[in-house]
Amino acid sequence: MPAPKVALRFPYKPRPRQLEVAAEVASALRSTNVVLEAPTGFGKTPVVLSALLPFVERGKRVVWAVRTGSETDRPVEELAVFRRELGLKLVGLSFRGKRDMCLLAKRFGSDLDYSEVSYICSRERSRCRYYRKLEEVDPAPLLSRGALTYSEVFEWASRAGVCPYFLQRKLLAYADVVALSYNYVVDEGLSWSVRTALPFDESILVVDEAHNLQGLNLGGDTVSEGTLARALEEAREVGSKGAEELVRHAAEYVADRFSGLKEEESEVFDPQDLVPGGDLELLEEAEKAGEAVRELRYRQGRRPRSSLHHFASFLRAALELRGERGVAFVAERLDGRVNLSIWDMRSAELLGAVWRRFWRVVLMSGTLSPIEAFAETVGLERYHAVSAPSPYDESNASVYLVNDLTTRGEELSGEMAGMYVEAIAKLLSRVRRNTAVFTASYRVLEGLVAAGLLKRAEELGYAPFVERRSMSGIEAAEVLKGFKSMAKEGRGLLLAPMGGRFAEGADYPGEELMCVFLAGVPFEKPTTKTKLYIGYYQELYGEERGRLYAYVYPAIRRAAQALGRALRSPRDQAVLVLGDFRYRSYLNLMPDYVRELATEVSHDKLDKVRLPWQEVKFGSGSA
């Protein structure tokens, strides 16, 4: 294909540097891959779409990978704007998995996992009325809409009485831009379902929020003590003596070996020790018994879930991975229970093979610095780095680095926890806006609560919302909704760990979040698991670089992500506080606006911070 000329079209009034960045991305893609670092609020999605248009119009396809299925609509909605404003005829598709799309599975409830829905589909497909009607359906009326979100495909298919999942598989052949979750790119067991209609070697892969790639744990899985207890009951239920012997042995081994683990502590284990006498016939019997449990549940009209099947699959995978460099088997106590995990640290090795399947790759995020280290840890060998400046200045933010606070050490002392509470209370008394305290860990979060933070916040008129370790998705949604509902009054206080669902996965536009306090630096606790991770990276990259890649850079990216929750567009305003003197050593790794605006202050002076919204009023117009 001849190299396209960089003649860009853009559907909006461009913000500073957007067109220059789009042109640089388009030019680089002629010959190599691209790593794009651009802050939240820059407009990465339309910029990259603009850069890709010349290639798409010459026959290339775009696979736009996002972190979760719920985010697949965003690129498609942006493509709809391109179609409308620029008169394009391109087709976009938000592609979701069977878990979201199977009509038959809906009768079993809404919280089935992928394996359960796949089981139902494989059992019923030959006689499924929705699947059998698929060949009768002409997709042309649906395709005429151009940019198809998940709900549009699902609702259209439901009304037509056809399978939504296989309808979207059919639509893949017509799509120029397909948005889907990371799993459909990196998981060999899932990607085939897309590759059959969407040849990767003629496609440009865009990975959004690419800072998550290093920690994907591609071959990983986890079972808990609860899994083993349920598996034992199931083995007895179906009368499998071999399965019962295997699970009882594994449960006793876990109880004996790891009973002394404290919360968040971890140790390695050998999966062979879970099999009594190394007798793999017991594992084969457990696998068959697990399938029998699923069959029984399904015939009873219940969801085909089996803990025995899960444990047998976990153990089979662990034994097959045993001895692989970069794979560890870790027992860790979380929420009072011991979890056994297959921990796959081979991001560079496994992802490097994925990138080579595509014609070009674009990896983008707001927090990738240093880009060279990021590219190396995710196995991207040929690339052009593009860095876009943030649109934020002193009219958007005031940034403070507190020089007498730290969470460093094994435990947060009572004295230091008290200083943190005093600092946060002074800040709250000043800002009177929705505020998030993002902590280095749950341990720090619990230390602040024990030191009286919630009581102090309530005395100041704030309503606290706290993320708990074992919080369900529904509970988390309620917490987030409650916190955001306080935006107009400015009385919400969110307390959550960095790296968690509220510090990375949530959006807080406008007044929903106007102050962020980082309580500590989110370094991993020096457990056995952390030491294994650092050790593996030091084997790959050397002692100094390995520690930076495995320990320092991921922590600073988590911190930068948390800060960025408050600045989502060029019209947002916020007070940002780096509540640990150690940030002084890592400012060069933080976003440019943090480096340029940071001012040191002691913890007792936070009731005098500058409030940007008092000095500059942007109004309610769009950016």
FIGU-515778 format. One record per residue (C-alpha): x, y, z; residue in one letter. Coordinates in steps of 0.2 Angstrom, whole numbers, plus 5000, padded with zeros to 4 digits. Layout:
N
XYZA;...
This chain:
623
500050005000M;500750174995P;501150285010A;499750405013P;499950595013K;499650675029V;498050775025A;497150775041L;495250815044R;494650855062F;492850875067P;493151005081Y;493951175083K;495651105087P;496451135104R;498251185105P;499451055098R;498050925093Q;498350945074L;500250935076E;500150785086V;498950695074A;500050745060A;501550665069E;500650505073V;500050495055A;501750525048S;502650395060A;501350265056L;501950255038R;503450165044S;503350115062T;502250095078N;501850235089V;501850265108V;500850425112L;500850505129E;499550645131A;498650705147P;496850685151T;495950825143G;497050825128F;495850735117G;496850575112K;495350485105T;494850615091P;496750655088V;497150475085V;495550445074L;496050595064S;497850515061A;497150345056L;495850405043L;497050415028P;497550235032F;495750175034V;495250255018E;496550155009R;495949985016G;496749965033K;495549925048R;495649985066V;495549875081V;495349995096W;495649895112A;495049965129V;495249905147R;493549845150T;491949795139G;491049945147S;492250065138E;492050005120T;490650135116D;491850285118R;492850265102P;491250225092V;490350375098E;491850485093E;491850405076L;489950455074A;490550635076V;491750605062F;490450535051R;489250675055R;490450825054E;491550765040L;490350665029G;491250495031L;490450335027K;491550225039L;490750095049V;491150075068G;490649935080L;490749915098S;491049735101F;490549645117R;490749475124G;489549335125K;489249375144R;488449545138D;487649485122M;486949305125C;484949315126L;484849135132L;485949165147A;484949315153K;483749185161R;485049135173F;485349305180G;486549455176S;488149405184D;488749255175L;490549245170D;491249215153Y;491549025155S;489749005161E;488949095146V;490149005134S;489548835142Y;487748885139I;488148945121C;489048785117S;487648675124R;486248765115E;486948835099R;486348695088S;484548725094R;484548905099C;483148995090R;484149165090Y;485649085082Y;484648985069R;483749145063K;485449235060L;485549175042E;483849255038E;484349425044V;484949565032D;486149675042P;486049815029A;484749925039P;485849915055L;487449955045L;486650105038S;486750185055R;488650185053G;489350195071A;488550055081L;488650055100T;488349895111Y;486649945115S;486049985097E;486649815091V;485949725106F;484249805105E;484149785086W;484549605088A;483349575102S;481949655092R;482349545077A;482449395087G;484249355082V;485849315093C;486649485097P;488349405099Y;488449315083F;487649465074L;489049575079Q;490249435073R;489449455056K;489549645057L;491449625060L;491649595041A;490949765037Y;491749865051A;493149995048D;493450025067V;493049895080V;493149935098A;493349785110L;494149745127S;496049695128Y;495549515130N;495049495112Y;496849555107V;497949475120V;497049315124D;497349175111E;495749085116G;494749235112L;495649325098S;495249195085W;493449245086S;493849415080V;495349375068R;494249265057T;493349415051A;494549555055L;496349505049P;497549575061F;499049585049D;498049715039E;497449815054S;498049955065I;497949915084L;497650055096V;497750015114V;496950145126D;497550165144E;499050065139A;499850095156H;498849945162N;499749825150L;501249785161Q;500149715175G;498949615164L;499449445172N;499049365155L;499149185160G;498549205178G;497049135188D;496649125207T;495649005218V;495249045236S;495048935252E;493148965248G;493348885231T;494148735239L;492748715252A;491448725238R;492348605227A;492448475241L;490548485243E;490348465224E;491448315223A;490448235237R;488848285228E;489248195212V;490048045221G;491848065214S;493047995227K;494548035217G;494048225216A;493648225234E;495348155238E;496248285228L;495248435234V;495348375253R;497248355251H;497448535243A;496348615256A;497248535271E;498948585263Y;498348765261V;497748765279A;499348685286D;500648775276R;499848955275F;498848975292S;500149095298G;500049215284L;499549385290K;498349505279E;499249545263E;500749435266E;501149305253S;502249145250E;502649045235V;502048865233F;502348725221D;500748665212P;501348495213Q;501148495231D;499248515229L;499148335221V;499348195233P;500748085228G;500848175211G;499348065205D;498748155190L;497348025188E;496548115202L;496648275193L;495848195177E;494448125188E;494148305196A;494048375179E;492748255173K;491848275190A;491848465188G;491048445171E;489748335178A;489348465191V;489048595177R;487948475168E;486948445183L;486748625187R;486248665170Y;484948525169R;484248585185Q;483948755177G;485348835187R;486848925181R;488248805176P;489448865189R;490648735197S;492048775209S;492748595206L;492848635188H;493748795192H;494948715204F;495348575192A;495648695177S;496748805189F;497848655194L;498048595176R;498648765170A;499748785185A;500548615182L;500848655164E;501648825168L;502748745182R;504548785178G;504148935166E;505349085169R;504249235174G;502849125181V;502649115200A;501349025211F;500849135226V;499849105241A;499249265248E;498049315262R;496749435257L;495149485266D;495549345279G;495649205267R;497149125258V;497149145239N;498149035228L;498649125212S;499549085196I;500549245193W;501149275175D;502449415175M;502949395156R;502149555149S;503649595138A;503749415131E;501949385128L;501349555122L;502849565111G;502149425101A;500449505100V;501049665093W;501949575079R;500249515073R;499649685068F;500149795053W;500449945066R;500149975084V;499750135093V;499950125112L;499250275121M;498950345139S;499150495150G;500450415161T;501850315151L;503450405157S;504750365154P;504150305137I;505750195134E;505550095150A;503650075146F;503950015129A;505249885135E;504149815148T;502749785136V;503849715122G;503649845109L;505349855099E;505049975085R;504150135088Y;504050325087H;503750415104A;502550565104V;502350665119S;500950805120A;501050945133P;499550955145S;498351095143P;498451145161Y;499251295170D;498951395186E;497251445180S;496751255181N;497751195196A;498751235211S;499951095216V;500751065233Y;502150945239L;502050915258V;503750915265N;503450835282D;502250695279L;502650515273T;501950335274T;503650255272R;503950105283G;503049945287E;501650025298E;500950205298L;501350265316S;500050345326G;500950515326E;501150515307M;499250465305A;498750605316G;499750725306M;498950665290Y;497250685298V;497650865303E;498350905286A;496750835277I;495650925289A;496451095286K;496351065267L;494551015268L;494151175278S;494951275265R;494351205248V;492451165252R;492351055237R;492150875233N;493850795238T;494650625236A;496050565248V;496850425238F;498050325249T;499550225245A;498650065251S;497249995261Y;498349985275R;498650175275V;496750205272L;496350105287E;497650195297G;496850365293L;495150305297V;495750235314A;496550405317A;494850495316G;494850555298L;493050515295L;492450605311K;493450765307R;492750765290A;490950755297E;491350885309E;491750995294L;490150955286G;490850825273Y;489950665269A;491350525269P;491250385256F;492550245258V;493150105247E;493249935256R;494349795251R;492949665247S;491649795240M;490649725226S;490349815209G;488549865214I;489149935231E;490550025222A;489350105210A;488250165224E;489750245233V;490250335217L;488450395214K;488350455232G;490050545231F;489550635214K;487850685221S;488750795233M;489650895219A;488451055220K;488651065238E;490451025238G;490250905253R;490950745247G;492450655254L;493050505244L;494350385253L;495050255242A;496750175237P;497750225222M;497750095209G;495950045214G;494350065204R;493950245210F;495750315208A;495950245190E;494350185182G;493150325186A;492850495178D;492450645188Y;492050795176P;491850975182G;491350995200E;491250815204E;493050815210L;494050975213M;495350925226C;496450775227V;497650725241F;498850585239L;499250505256A;500850425252G;501750345237V;500950185231P;502450075231F;501949895233E;502149825251K;503849725251P;503049555252T;503649395244T;502649435229K;503449605227T;505149535229K;504849395216L;504249535204Y;505749645206I;506849495205G;506149435189Y;506349615181Y;508149625188Q;508449455179E;507849535163L;508449715164Y;509849715177G;509849765195E;509549955194E;508349955179R;507449805185G;506949895201R;506450045192L;505349955180Y;504549835192A;504349945208Y;504650135205V;503850175188Y;502250075191P;501950165208A;502250345201I;501050305186R;499750255199R;499950415208A;499850515192A;498250425187Q;497550465204A;497950655202L;497250655184G;495550615191R;495250795195A;495750865178L;494750795164R;494650945152S;495451115150P;494051195159R;494251095175D;495051165191Q;495751085206A;496951085221V;498150945220L;499150885235V;500650765235L;500550705253G;502350635255D;504050715254F;504650565244R;503750645229Y;505150765228R;506250625221S;505050575208Y;504350745201L;505350715185N;504150565182L;502550655185M;501450755172P;502250915166D;500951025175Y;501350945191V;503250975189R;502951155184E;501651205197L;502251105212A;502651215228T;503251135244E;502251165260V;502151095278S;500650995283H;499951135294D;499851265280K;498651175269L;497251285276D;498051425265K;498151335248V;497751445233R;496051405225L;496151425206P;494251445204W;494251605215Q;495551685203E;494951625186V;493151585182K;492951475166F;491051485166G;490051335159S;490451345141G;491251195132S;493051175130A;
